[in-house]
Amino acid sequence: MWKDVYADFSDLPKHEQQKLFDLIKEEFFSKTNEDMKDAFTSIKETRFNEGIGCVHCGSVMVKRNGKYRNRQRYLCRDCGKTFNDLTNTPISGTRYLGKWSTFFQLMVEGYTLPKISERLGIHLSTAFYWRHKVLFALRSLGFQTLKGIVESDETFFKESLKGREVVDREPKKRGGRDKKRGISNLKIAVIVAQDRNGQVIAQKAGTGRVRAEEINAVIGDFIDPSSLLCTDTATNYKKFALMKELKHETINLSKEGYVKKGIYHLQHVNNYHKRLKDWMQRFQGVATKYLNNYLYWFNFLQQNKQMATKERVNQMLLRACQKSNCITVNYLREI
């Protein structure tokens, strides 16, 4: 029998032989299961660094409650619910535990869903749900406070209703032009704010021209009161600075050039816009309802770009499992 298998293998083209060899190697000799088992201890220490608490109600009245599939379970004496170290994390209840280590690596490397699906041998929809369970978990960690000189400006993306049934207009073709030129309510505004320490906030604000109230909703809670806001001459930012009682420097490119007083400029935030747009192109249009997820994903990659790939993979895994999140497949289907 083995001679027949080897003969059939020899008849395959070289690229097909390599592909089959890689699949066999991953199936029978992969250490990804061991990699994930090694990560369990780190996940537990990260989630329960102040002691084991109930992931459902937060109570510390918790006791051990036996093991299931070699994983310790706990019972909350207050709410009566049970849980383990992975409950309410993106990898909770997974059937493909050994594939998650590679999945996080592909996330760090920015792979598209079709490539992830092909690489891991999982369905495209499974790859999609895994991605957004991870991204919603990362988003729940929020942002760091911006301090010192804070640059802020908005950039725009086309509105995308991908995944929804459109009934009030004809579907748009990918790459087509909007009916309205320039900035209109067909464009989604993304506000980006960055301080000189490299901390960044990038979130969806609304459609068309951004109002001061929308700026406040995105970055208002994350700017230190002693910070200095640096923007262009748009009146919406002037109004926002007055609302928050922030020191404010405006850059008038036509009169003062790109740099004012040798220190005030928008080069960091505008450069961030360019890198973001270039990175987004690989996804060929992101659904507007998931835009914030992708913004946080890119922000994570930028904040940790100095790390080695293995360390970034570990950081993404631990951060995604740090807080209790009840993002399920049914939740994602109903958005």
N, C-alpha and C positions, 0 to 999 in steps of 0.2 A: 504493500500500500504506500509506504513512504517513498519508494522508488517512483511510483506513479505521480505522487505529489511533487517530487523534485523535478520530474520530467516536465510537468505542466508549468512549474515555476520557471524553468529554464527557457520555455517557449515565450514567456512574456517579454515585452520590450523592457529596456533597462529602467526607464522611469517608473513603469508599473512594478517591476521587481523591488525598487527602492521603496515605493509606497506600501507594498505588501509587507516588506521587511519592517518598516517603521510601525505599522499596525500591530504586527506580531510582537515586536519588542515592547510596545506600550501595553499590550494586553497581558503579556506573561512576565515581563521583567521590569515593569515600571515600579518606581519607589514612591509614587505620588501618594498612595495610601499611608505609607510610613511618614511622608512629609506632613500630611494633614494631622496624623496622630501626634506628631511632635508639636504641632501648632496648638493642640487642645490645651496644653498646660499654659501656654502664653495667653490664649484667649481667656481662660479662667482667671488668671492673675490680673489681666487688664479689666475684665468686667467686674470682678469682685475684689478690687484692690483695697477697699475699705471694709471687707467682710462680706460674706454671702448674704444677699437679700433676695426677697421674692421678686422675680422679673414681672409678675403680674400686678402686685399691689405695693411693692416696695418694703414690706414688713421684714424685719430681721428675725422674727420668730420662725426660724426654719430648722428642720431636722433632716438627717439622711433618711432616704426611703428606698433602700435597695438599689439594685443595678438592672439596667436593661441594655442588652447588646454591649456589655462591658462598659457602659457609661453610668456614672453615679447619678442617681435621681434624688430630688429633694422634695419635701412636703412643707408647704406653708401652713402653719397652725392658725393663722388669722383668716385667710381666704379659702383654705382647704384645697388649693390647686397644687399640682405637682409640676416640676420642671427639671431640666438638666442644664449643663454648662452652655449648651448651644441654643436653648429655647429662645424664640423671638430674635434670632439672627438670620441673615440671608441663607446660611447653609443648614438651617434647622430642617430636619425631616427629609434631607436630600437622599436620592437613590444612587447618586453617582459621587460619593464622597471623594473617591480617588481622583476625580477630574477637576476638583475645585482649585487645587494648587496650580495647575496649568492654566485654568480659567483666569485666575487673578494675574498671572504673568501676562496673558494675552490682553487683559484690561489695561495693565500698565503700559504695554507696548502699543495700545490704541487700535487693536484689530477691529475690523468690522464684523457684524453679526454673521454673514455668510462664511467668512474665513474662520471664525470661532466654531461655528457649527461643523464645518468640514474637519477642522483640526481635532476637535474633541469627539466627533462621532455622535453628536446630539442633535435633536431637532432644532430648527431655526427658532421656533417659538420658545423652546426651552432656554436657548441662549439669550433671547430677548428678555424673558422674565428674570433670569439670573442677573443680567446686567442691571436692570432697574431696581431689583431688590437691593443690590449692592449700592447703587447710587442714591437711593432714598435713605439708606442707612448712613451713608457718608454725609448727606445733606443735613441729617438730624443733629450733627455735631455743631452746626452753625459756623460763625466766623470769628476771627480774632479782632480785637479793637484796633482801629487805625489811629496812629499817633504821629505827631510832628507835622511835616508838610504832607498834605493829602491831595493828590491829583485826582480829578474826576471828570469824566466825559462820557457821552453815550455813543453806542454804535447800533446799527440796525440790521435785522434779519427779516427775510420775507416770511409772512405768515404762512404756516403750513398746517393743514387739517388732515394730514396723512393718517390713515387708520380710521377716519370718520366718514360717515355718509354725508355728502354735500348735496343739499336739496335746493338752495336758493341761488345757485350759480353753476356755470359749467366748470367741470374739473380743470385745474391748471396743468399744463404740461411742464415737466421738469426743465428748468432753465429758461422758461418763458418770462416775458416782461409783465409787470403789473400794469393795469389800465391807467393808474395814476402815476405821474412822474414825481420824482423827488420823495420827500418825507410825507407820508400820508398814513391814514388809518389802516392801510394794508401792510405796513411795516411794524415789526415788533421792536420796541426800544429796549436795549440792554444797557444798564448803567454799570460802569466799571469805575471803582475807586481804588487807588493804590497809594500807600505811603512809601517813604524812602527806605523803610526796613524790609520792603518786599511783600508785606501783607496786602492781600487783594480781596475785594468783594466784587463779584460780578453776578448780577441777578436781573431777571426780566422785570420791566417796570410797567409797560402798557403799550398802547399803540400810538403811532404818530409822535407829534411833539410832546416832550416830557414836561409835566407840570411839577412845580416845587413840592407839592404834596406827595407825588409819586417818588421823587428823589428821597424825600424824608422816609417814606415807607421802606425803601430799599436799604439805605445806608445811615439813616438818622440815628439808629440805636447803636451803631458801631464806630462812631467817630468820637474820640476823646474831646471834651469841651475845650481843652487848651490847644487843640490842633489848629493849623492854618489851612484853609481850603484854597486850592489853586485850580481855577477853571478858565474857560474862555469867557467872552463877554455876554453870554446868554443871560437874559433876565431871570430865567427860572432858577439858576444857581445863586444869583444875587438874593432872590427872595428866600431861598432855602437857607443861605448863610445867615440872613436876618432872623429867620425862624429859630435857628439853633444858636444864635448869638456867637457865631464863629468869626474869627479873623479871616479876611477874604482877599486874595490877590487875583486879579483878572489879567489874562494874556490877550492883548490885541495884536494879532499877527500882522495886520496891515500897517500898524504904526510902530510897534515895538519889536517885531521879529519873534523868533521862537523862544528866546530866553529873555527874561526880565530881571534886571538887577543882578545878573550873573547866577541866579539860583532858582528862580521861579519859572517853571515850564511844564508842558504836558507830554514830554517825550516818552516817559515811562508808560503812561496809560495808553498813548496812541500806539506804541510798539506792542503793547499787550493786545490791543484790538487786532493788529495785523496777524500776530501769531495765532490768535483765537480763530480768525476767519480762515487762515490757511489750514489749521487743524480740522475745522468743521467740514471742509470740502470733501473729506474722505467718506462722510456719511450720506452724501448726496441728498441733503435736505432733512432736517430734524423736525419732527412734529412739535408744534409750539407748546403743546401741553407738557412735553418732556424737556423743553429747552433748559430749564433751570438745572436739571440733572446733568446735562452735558456741560453746562457752565461750571458746575462744581467739580465734575470729573477733570476738566481741563485745568482748573485751579489747583486741584490736588497734584496733578502731574507737574505743574509749574513750581509749586511750593517745594517739591521734593526732587527736582531734576538733578540736584547735585549728588544724590544718593546712588549707590550701585543698584542695578536692577533687582537683585535678590532682596535687598533691604527695602526697596520701594514696594515690592510685592508683599513683604511681611507687614509693612506699615499699612497698606490698603486692607489687608486681611484683618489686622487687629482693630483698626478704626471702624471698619464695617460691622464688627462684632462688639464694639465697645458699649453701645447703649442698647436697651431693649426696644425693638421695632417690630410691629405686627404687620409688616407689608407682605401680603399674600398674593398669590396668583389671581384670586378672585377680585382683590382690591385693584390690581393693575388692569384687569379686564373691564372694570366698571368706570375707570377714569374717563 
